[in-house]
Amino acid sequence: MSTPPSTPNPATAPDPAPAPAPSDLAIGPYAVRPPVVLAPMAGITNAPFRTLCREFSGGKGLFVSEMITTRALVERNEKTMQLIHFDASETPRSIQLYGVDPATVGKAVRMIVEEDLADHIDLNFGCPVPKVTRKGGGSALPYKRNLLRSILREAVAGAGDLPVTIKMRKGIDDDHLTYLDAGRIAVEEGVSAVALHGRTTAQHYGGTADWDAIARLKEHVPEIPVLGNGDIWSADDALRMVRETGCDGVVVGRGCLGRPWLFADLVASFEGRDDFLRPTLREVADVMVRHATLLGEWIGDEARGVIDFRKHVAWYLKGFAVGSEMRKRLAITSSLETLRAGLDELDLDQPWPTGADGPRGRTSGNNRVALPDGWLKDPYECAGVGEDAELDTSGG
């Protein structure tokens, strides 16, 4: 396996679980092999991070953009237009849209088709953020079955030959599950695949993802591919999810935070190899500098790129022996020179730490879900959702 410059060298991991036979994940006309998808994450899965993940995977898999708000796209918001930029090497170009109004979603999809902005469209129905759900958006929206159907109908009709997929959660809470109905509606409206995060809105990112729900959805909608999402922290987790649920592929989100080389491990596992990457701190530091460099080039300003990179520092360094003061110092750098200098002060010969593959990112759970007044009274009433539900946020 070839690796990009300044990346960790492969090392053999102990006795991974046997890999299933490699198979193609069909997203419309596109075969995704191995069946591994980078989950859209706001502020994370921009072009630089996708570049890193794609390099480690050798170009294999599917890498989805940050979430794009449909209203902002239709209005050609300057920030949004930058976010939809794809590198020439990205094929297929995969974009995630978030919208609450069928007409606006339809306009955005037609704009993508007419201006050749992407090759695949994913729709976000998984965001659990309270400021979105209290307006009826995000993971609250599938509860209104007819509204969900209207949005999917407009999107599929406007997409033409472009495949449309959706990402969703189990439901609002354990008493208001929606994923089976939403999966059936998706099939009926011509959606190409569905991805299920095995948590409810109330769980946010806490607790354990319900992989049994992924298995039930696969049984419920055998007509289209089902992708599983939730608690994939290592390549072994991905293989186990496929074995235990029968899903057609996996969607990896928080598991790759500070770990873009996870995609090399995923490719190796699905191809039946065990040449997993276990980088030393020196190799991790090289990736960190490259990540910050790519961000600066993408933004067009080195300092802003390094500042944007700050949120990644703790994720990259998790498990390594780095003092709290140095961690704080690295998290306030504003130039590549100071970032590199700080990293060079560390004991860079540290091997990959035991237990470094665990949870990262948000872990809150058991939250009261904020919803519009009367939202749960009628799951079929096609209530409109206000424009203020279209906020520049994501999750799922």
ABEGO torsion letter per residue (X at the ends): XBBBBGBBBBBBBBGBBBBBBBBBBBBEABBBOBBBBBBBBBGABBAAAAAAAAAAAGGBEBBBBBBBBAAAAAAGBAAAAAAABBBAABOBBBBBBBBABAAAAAAAAAAAAAAGABABBBBBAABABAAAAAAGBEAAAAABAAAAAAAAAAAAAAAEABBBBBBBBAEABAABBAAAAAAAAAAAAGBABBBBBABBAAAEABEBBBAAAAAAAAAABAABBBBBBEGBABAAAAAAAAAAAGBABBBBBAAABGBAAAAAAAAAAAAGBABBBBBBAAAAAAAAAAAAAAAAAAAGBAAAAAAAAAAAAAAAABGBBBBAAAAAAAAABABAAAAAAAAAABBAABBBBBGAABBBEBABBGBBBBBBBGAAABAABBBBBBAAABBBBBEX
